[in-house]
Amino acid sequence: MVQELPHSFCRSFAPDLSAPAAARRALQRLSGYVDEDLVERGRLVVTELVTNSVRHARLTPGQQIELRVSARRDLLRLEVIDAGNGFDPAATGPAPPNSDGGWGLRLVAQLTDRWEVDLSHSTRVWCEFMTRIDAQQPSHKR
């Protein structure tokens, strides 16, 4: 049974190859609080975002990747924050044909209802997922 109470938490991860899987596992604590479709889409997206931090942020071993999660039955908001130099999401462009990389932000755009990159203090990518039944207005995707 899905509970109606909000559920939020934060986790930090070392910027190494274990971080994406650890972030994905952290979302397991949402089971029973949030629609399972939101949890599954969240796992895919958080894996992509944390992988981007590990691969591209150029963090030192002492720096952390932070995951912030805020959830209700009908909405899941994820934030992945790192101290990297950031990036221009518009400059990522299409992935080259037969490429093994370059698909992460395209996946984020497809699986989320809204997402944004905030570079005001660090690199923070946030995204929101709404249940399809409860989403009454067109989404505002980036």
C-alpha positions as CSV (number, residue, x, y, z in Angstrom):
1,M,0.0,0.0,0.0
2,V,1.3,3.4,-0.9
3,Q,1.4,6.0,1.9
4,E,0.4,9.6,1.3
5,L,3.1,11.2,3.5
6,P,6.0,13.1,2.0
7,H,9.3,11.3,2.2
8,S,12.7,13.0,1.8
9,F,16.4,12.2,2.3
10,C,19.9,13.1,1.3
11,R,22.9,10.8,0.6
12,S,26.5,11.6,-0.4
13,F,28.8,9.4,-2.4
14,A,32.5,9.3,-3.2
15,P,33.1,10.2,-6.8
16,D,34.1,6.7,-7.9
17,L,32.7,3.9,-10.0
18,S,30.5,2.5,-7.2
19,A,28.5,5.8,-6.8
20,P,25.9,5.2,-9.6
21,A,24.9,1.9,-8.2
22,A,24.9,3.2,-4.6
23,A,22.6,6.1,-5.7
24,R,20.3,3.7,-7.5
25,R,20.1,1.5,-4.3
26,A,19.3,4.6,-2.2
27,L,16.0,5.0,-4.1
28,Q,14.9,1.6,-2.8
29,R,13.8,3.3,0.4
30,L,11.0,5.0,-1.6
31,S,9.2,1.7,-2.1
32,G,5.9,1.8,-0.4
33,Y,5.9,5.6,-0.3
34,V,6.0,6.4,-4.0
35,D,4.4,4.9,-7.2
36,E,6.7,2.1,-8.4
37,D,6.9,3.6,-11.9
38,L,8.3,6.8,-10.4
39,V,10.9,4.8,-8.5
40,E,12.0,2.8,-11.6
41,R,12.3,5.9,-13.8
42,G,14.1,7.7,-10.9
43,R,16.6,4.8,-10.7
44,L,17.5,5.1,-14.4
45,V,17.8,8.9,-14.2
46,V,19.8,9.0,-11.0
47,T,22.2,6.4,-12.5
48,E,22.8,8.7,-15.5
49,L,23.2,11.9,-13.5
50,V,25.6,10.4,-10.9
51,T,27.6,8.7,-13.7
52,N,27.9,12.1,-15.4
53,S,29.3,13.5,-12.1
54,V,31.8,10.6,-11.8
55,R,33.0,10.9,-15.4
56,H,32.9,14.6,-16.1
57,A,33.0,16.7,-12.9
58,R,36.7,16.0,-12.2
59,L,36.1,15.7,-8.5
60,T,38.9,14.8,-6.1
61,P,38.5,11.7,-3.9
62,G,37.7,14.0,-1.0
63,Q,34.8,15.7,-2.8
64,Q,31.3,14.2,-2.7
65,I,28.4,13.8,-5.0
66,E,25.2,14.6,-3.2
67,L,21.8,13.1,-3.9
68,R,18.7,14.9,-2.6
69,V,15.3,13.2,-2.8
70,S,11.9,14.6,-2.1
71,A,8.9,12.4,-2.7
72,R,5.2,12.3,-2.5
73,R,2.9,9.6,-3.9
74,D,2.4,11.6,-7.1
75,L,5.8,13.5,-7.5
76,L,9.4,12.5,-7.2
77,R,12.1,15.2,-7.2
78,L,15.8,14.3,-7.5
79,E,18.8,16.6,-7.3
80,V,22.3,15.5,-8.0
81,I,24.9,18.1,-6.9
82,D,28.7,18.1,-7.4
83,A,31.5,20.7,-7.1
84,G,32.4,20.3,-10.8
85,N,32.7,23.1,-13.3
86,G,29.3,22.3,-14.8
87,F,28.3,22.1,-18.4
88,D,26.0,23.6,-21.0
89,P,23.2,21.2,-21.6
90,A,22.4,22.9,-24.9
91,A,26.0,22.2,-26.1
92,T,25.8,18.5,-25.5
93,G,24.1,18.0,-28.9
94,P,23.1,14.7,-30.5
95,A,25.2,11.7,-29.7
96,P,27.4,10.5,-32.6
97,P,26.1,7.5,-34.5
98,N,27.2,4.2,-33.0
99,S,28.4,6.0,-29.9
100,D,28.7,4.4,-26.5
101,G,28.1,7.7,-24.8
102,G,26.3,11.0,-25.1
103,W,22.8,9.6,-24.5
104,G,22.4,10.4,-20.7
105,L,20.8,13.8,-20.9
106,R,18.6,12.6,-23.7
107,L,17.4,9.8,-21.4
108,V,16.8,12.3,-18.6
109,A,14.7,14.4,-20.9
110,Q,12.6,11.4,-22.0
111,L,12.0,9.9,-18.6
112,T,11.3,13.1,-16.6
113,D,8.5,15.6,-16.7
114,R,10.8,18.6,-15.9
115,W,14.5,19.0,-15.5
116,E,17.0,21.8,-15.2
117,V,20.7,22.5,-14.7
118,D,21.6,25.1,-12.0
119,L,25.2,26.4,-12.1
120,S,24.7,29.2,-9.5
121,H,26.9,27.7,-6.8
122,S,28.0,24.3,-8.0
123,T,26.6,21.9,-10.6
124,R,23.1,20.9,-9.6
125,V,20.8,18.9,-11.9
126,W,17.3,18.6,-10.7
127,C,14.4,16.7,-12.2
128,E,10.8,15.9,-11.4
129,F,8.6,12.9,-12.2
130,M,4.9,13.0,-11.9
131,T,2.5,10.1,-12.2
132,R,0.8,10.2,-15.6
133,I,-2.7,10.0,-14.0
134,D,-2.0,13.0,-11.8
135,A,-0.3,15.1,-14.4
136,Q,-3.0,17.4,-15.7
137,Q,-1.0,20.0,-17.5
138,P,1.5,19.6,-20.3
139,S,5.0,19.1,-19.1
140,H,7.6,21.8,-19.3
141,K,10.7,19.8,-20.4
142,R,13.9,21.5,-21.2
